[in-house]
Amino acid sequence: MFEDAIKKYLSTHGAHRIELRSAMFDMDGVLFDSMKNHAWSWHEAMKHYGYELSEEEVYTHEGRTGAGTINSISMRYRGHEATEDEIKEIYGYKSKLFNSRQPIQPMEGALSLLKQVKASGVSPLIVTGSGQRTLLEKVNSAYPGIFNPDLMVTAFDVKVGKPNPEPYLMGLEKAHVNASQSIVVENAPLGVRAGVAAGVFTIAVNTGPLPDKVLLDAGADLLFHSMQELSDSWAELYESFKNYWLFIN
């Protein structure tokens, strides 16, 4: 079922196999059902400061750092990036709104997937554009014993952020693996683009309102419609990674 996608990836990258040793997971919309709250708080924060950013459009910015999102909107309306003080003020207000919402729940199917990943001998990493400390603090309580704090890339670590490959390249470096020894699990088009640009086999999980085509056009190698669907498919997918070789002349 998955061999065609693996063959296409290997052919494109001139690799013989995906020797899976790590798996890099985005956080919002993948590990936590948090994007509705992010969309609402970004929309309200931008409106408060005189800008228009619809909740649906927020999903197209997902994966950027907070500063990256603010600068993108500032460029659109003012023709220049925001100052550091403006970024701090707007992001602080957005964070306050976000934290006022109902508590965020883990994404259904994520824990069962992560347990299978670890049982397969694959190290899971978080690679997120989020700087929400409240979510980062929830990781260990929602997913106890799953993530090594040293194997985490957040908005506090990166300079550029998604769709630049920097976050996933940093994840590969932290995991001490190369691109053909890892996978990316993403729900956002900018995140998919970042994973693909880093040369990693990238799985899209469409947990938001965007059409599947947006994620596939961003370059996703495979697409699932929920974390539960990916969890249910993990055993077969892992076996395909393990057993499929491409012999290159």
Beta strands, then each sheet from edge to edge (+ up, - down):
strand 1: 22-25
strand 2: 123-127
strand 3: 152-153
strand 4: 182-186
strand 5: 201-205
strand 6: 222-224
sheet 1: 3+ 2+ 1+ 4+ 5+ 6+
end
